Amino acid sequence: MEDAPLLNPGGIANLFQITSPVASVAEVVQATKVPTLLVAGEQEERFMPHRRYAEQHIPGLEVAGVDGGHACNIEAADAFNAAVLDFVRRHS
């Protein structure tokens, strides 16, 4: 509560606009110019259409499928961590 006066209402509105689950970046992902990693749980069926879209539209996207669901960073932590470490090492 002490920090509430420090908040910027415009900044908060922009945050919600950008991070909202219904906000889409589909129109701009093809302009991605940096190495990009998607670690996806193979059991997360609801995400599969988004994964396929990303694979088709993000240039140079690397996908690491791991044995997990939505929370693959928890459910398959070792595989998730290995994929991220490998990616960071190769692109640092």
C-alpha positions, -999 to 999 in steps of 0.1 A, spaced: 0 0 0 29 23 7 40 22 -30 5 28 -44 11 65 -49 41 56 -71 20 37 -96 13 53 -130 -23 47 -142 -12 49 -178 15 23 -172 -9 0 -155 -34 3 -184 -6 -5 -209 5 -35 -188 -30 -49 -189 -32 -43 -226 0 -61 -233 -2 -89 -208 -39 -97 -211 -47 -133 -221 -69 -119 -249 -42 -96 -262 -26 -109 -294 8 -104 -309 0 -126 -339 3 -96 -363 39 -88 -352 56 -121 -343 70 -126 -378 92 -95 -372 110 -113 -343 148 -108 -349 162 -124 -317 168 -160 -309 136 -173 -293 129 -204 -273 95 -220 -266 95 -247 -240 62 -265 -243 46 -293 -224 37 -321 -248 6 -329 -228 -8 -293 -230 -33 -300 -257 -51 -266 -255 -18 -248 -263 -10 -269 -294 -27 -245 -320 -7 -216 -305 25 -237 -306 19 -246 -343 12 -209 -351 44 -199 -333 64 -226 -352 51 -214 -385 54 -176 -379 83 -168 -356 116 -168 -376 142 -191 -361 120 -202 -332 134 -232 -313 109 -255 -297 118 -278 -268 89 -302 -262 91 -316 -227 70 -343 -209 46 -321 -190 15 -301 -192 8 -264 -188 32 -260 -159 60 -278 -177 86 -257 -158 73 -275 -127 61 -308 -140 93 -314 -160 117 -291 -143 149 -309 -152 141 -310 -189 128 -274 -188 160 -262 -171 182 -282 -195 165 -267 -225 167 -231 -212 204 -235 -201 213 -250 -235 196 -222 -253 212 -195 -232 246 -210 -235 244 -212 -273 231 -176 -276 252 -158 -250 
